[in-house]
Amino acid sequence: MSTLHRFIDVDGVRVFYRESVPDRPDAPVLLLLHGFPSASHQFRRLIDELGGTYRLIAPDSPGFGHTETPAGFIYSFDRLADVTEGFVKGLGLSRFVMYVFDFGAPVGFRLALRHPEWIAGLVVQNGNAYEEGLSAGARDFVALRPEQPGAEEKIRGLLTLEGTRGQYEGGTREPATVSPDGWTLDQHFLDLPGRKEAQVALAFDYHSNVEQYDRWQEWMRAHTPPALIVWGRNDMFFPEPGAHAYLRDLPEAELHVFDTGHFALEEDLAGIAPLIARFLDRVPS
C-alpha cells in the first residue's frame, strides 16, 4: 500500500488531499472529512491502518491544512460544501462511504442532501446533527454574532496553541498518549496569514448548521443509509447524547462509545479501525 499526496484544482481552490492506493482496484471508497482545527493529517494513522484494503481519500477543506484559496474566497459552510462537491466530481467518485467528524459533518450532510446517490453509508465520529449533542459551551459558541462586543475575541481564544492542544487532550484517559504532532501541526496552519480570519468567519457561520439539523435528520429517515456511529464520550463540544440521538432516525445504526475526547482516533484507533473495516466490508457498493 502507498499513500499519494496530491493537489487538484476546484474552481480556483487548490485542494490538497491524501489518498491510499489499496491492493485491489475495486476496493470500497471511504471519503474522510476532517474537523476543526485540523486537516487531512488527522487521518494519517487510519490511512496507514486501513489503506491497504480500502481506498481512503482525505481532502483538506478551504482554510485548513495545505489547501490554497484565492484572494477574496468567502468562508462559509456552504462554500466548503461547494468545494468538496467539486472535489468529489473532479476525482470521478460516484459511490462511497462518508466519514464525518466535527466540521466535516455539516459539510458532509450538505453533500448528502445534494447527492444522496453518492452516499453508500455513513461513519459518524463526534459529528453532531442534533440539539442534544450540543454542550452548553457549544451553544454559547453557536450564539456568537459579529456585532456582539467581544465575540470575535472569544473565537480567537480557541485559535491559540493552548486552545488547540486542549481540543486534542481534553477528555482523554491518558493525555501523554496523544501525539503532539497533531496539535502542533494544526497550530502551524492556524498561524499562517489569513487562516485565523477564515476560522472566525466559519465560527460566525456555524449557526447555519444547527438551523439545518431537521433537514439532515429528514434525509437520514428518507434514505436510511447504513451507519456506524463511534463517539468520544468526553467531548467538550459534542457530548454523548448526540451519538445516541442518531438512533432515532437510523435505528439500525451500529453505535460504539469510547471513553475518550473529541479526537477519538488519537487515543482509540486500535478499537475504532476494526469497526470501520467490518462496516466497509458489509456496506453494499
N, C-alpha and C positions, 0 to 999 in steps of 0.2 A: 504494500500500500504506500502511495505517496500522497502528499498534500500540495496542491497548487495554490499559489498566491498571485492573484491577477487583478487587473482593473478592467472595467467596462464602462463605456460612456452611455449615460441615460439622460437625454435632454440637457446636455451641458454639465451634468454632475458626473464626476469621475469616481465611480463606485468601486471601492476595494472589496475583494471577497476571498475567502478561503474555501477550497473545495477538495474533498478527498476523492481519490481515484480507486474505487474498490476492485476486487479481484474479478468480479463478473459484471458484464456490461448492462445487464437488466436489473441491477440492484435497486431496491427501494430508495426513494429520494426523501431526505429529511431537510427541510428548509429551516435554518436556525435564526431566529430573530432576537437579537440581544436587547439588553435593558440599559438603564441609566445607572451610573455614568460610564458604562463600559463600551465594548465593541466586540467584534467577532473573536477577539483573542480570549474572551471568557469561555469559549467552547473548545479551546485548543486541546485540552486533555480528553474531552469527549470525542473529538475527531480522531485523536490518536487511538482511543479505545475501540471505536466502532467503525472507523473509516475504511477498514479493510473489507468489511462485509456490506456496508451501506454507503450510498453516495450522500455525504453530508455537505451542505452548502451554507456558508455563513457570511452574509454581507455586513459591511459597516454602514449604518444609516448616516444620512447627511448630518453634520455636526458632531460626528463621533469617529474615533479611530483614524484610519488612513484615507477615508473618503474625502474628496475635494469638491467644494461647491463654488459656483461662480459668484462674483460680486452681485449683491442685491438679492440673493436667494432668500425667500421668505420661509422661516422655520415655523411649521405647524404640523400637527399630526396628519392632517390631510395631505400635505406636501410630502411628508415622509412616506405615506402610503402610495402616493403617485410614483415616487422614485422606486419603491420596492416593486410596484406593479410593472414598471418599465424594465426593472432588473430581471424579473421572472420571465417576461416576454423576450428580453434580449438573450437569455440563456436557453430559450425554447422549451421551458418546462411546461407541462400540461397537466400533471397529476402528481401530487406529493403530500407527504405528511408535514404538518407545520408545527414547529416548536415555538411557543410564545412565552416570553418571560418579561415581566415588568413593562417597560415602554414598548417592547415587542408585541405585547398583547393588543393594545389599541391599533397598532399598525397592521397586525395580522388579521384582526377581526374586520377592519375596513376592507382588507384584501378579500376576505371570505364573502363579505356582502357583495362585492363587485364581481367576483368569480367563484361562485360556490362549486362549480365543476372542477376547479383546481384542487380542492381540499379532500384528500383521501382520509385524513384523520388528524387529530389534534393531540399534541403533547403540551400540557399547560403546567408551567413551573412558576409559581408565585407571579402569575399574570392575572390581574384581577378583572372581573367583569360584573361585580355585584356590590351593592351598597354596603352589605355587612362585611365585605372584605376590605373596607377602608378603616384604618385605625383613626383615633382622634387626631393624631399628628397629620395623617394623610388628609383628613377632612379640612383641617386648617390650611394645609398646603393648597388644596383644590380651590379654597375660597379666596385665595390671594388674587388681587386685581392690580393692574399697573397704576391706577390712580390712588391706591391706598398708601398713606405715608409708611415708609419702612418696609413695604412689601418686597421690593427688589433686593434690599439688603438681606432679608430673611432667606431668599433664594440663593443669593451669593454665598451665604454662610454654609450652604451644603456643598459648595464647589471648592472648598479648601482641602488640603491634604488630610486634615483631621476628619472632616466630614466624609471624604471618600473612603478612608480607612475604616471608619465606623460602619459604613454600609457593608463592608466585607466581613468584619469581625463581630459585629453586633449579632447577638443571639446564637453564636456558635458554642459548641461544647468545649472546644479547645482552640482558642484563637491562635495559638502557636502553630497549629497545623495548617493554617491558611497562609498560602504563599504571599509574600509582599509584592511579588511581581505584578499581580493584577491591579492592586490599588495604586502602585507607583506608576505603572504604565497609563492607567486611566488619568491620573493627575497630570502626567506629561501632556496628554492630549487636551485636557481641560485648560491647561495654561497656554496653549497655542493662541495666536491672535484671532479674535473673533469668536472663539469657542464658548466663552462664558456668556457672551451676548446671545448666542444660539440657544444655550440652555435656559437662560432667563425667558426667552420667547416661548420655548416649549413648555416651561413651567406655567406660564400665564395661560397657555392654551390647554392645559390638562383638563380643565372643566369640560371641554368639548367631548372628552372620552366618557366621563360619568354621564353626560347627557345622552350618550348613545347606548348605555348599558341595555336598555329594553330592546333595542334593535338587534344587538348581538345575541341576547337571550332568545329572541324570537327566531333568529337564524338557526341557533342550535336546536330548538324544538322542531323546526321545519325540516332540517336536513339530517339531524341525528348522526353526526359523524362519530365514528369510533374515537374514543378519547381515553387518554392516560393522564391523570392528574397527580403530580408529585409536588410536594409543598414543604418548605421550611417553616415550621410552626411558630418560630420565634421572630418572624419578620416584623420589623418595627413599623412598616408601612402597610403591608397586606397580611393581616393575621389569619390564623387558621380557619375561621368561619368562611372566608372567601373560597377556600378549597371545597368545603362541603356544599356550598351553595350551588356548585356546578351540577350536583346530582339531582337537583330539581328539574333541570332542563335536559340533562343527559343521564338518566337513571342507570344506564348500563355501563357508565364510565368506570374505569378502574382507578381507585384512589389510594395513594400512599402518602402518609405524613411523616416527615423526618424531624428529629429533634435538633434542628439547626436554624440558621438565619436566612436572610434574603437570598444570598448567593449559595444555594443549596449544593450545587455541583462542587464547590470548593472543598466542602467537608465530607460529602456523601456521594461522590462519584461512583465509588465501588458498589453502592447499593442501588443507585439510580440507573446507571448504564445498562445493567442486565434487564431491568424493567423495560427500558426503551427498546432494546434488541428484541425481546419477546413480543412487544407490541408491534414493531415493524414487521415481524415475521407473520403476524396473523391479520394485518390490515390488507384488504383486497387492493390490488394495484390499480 
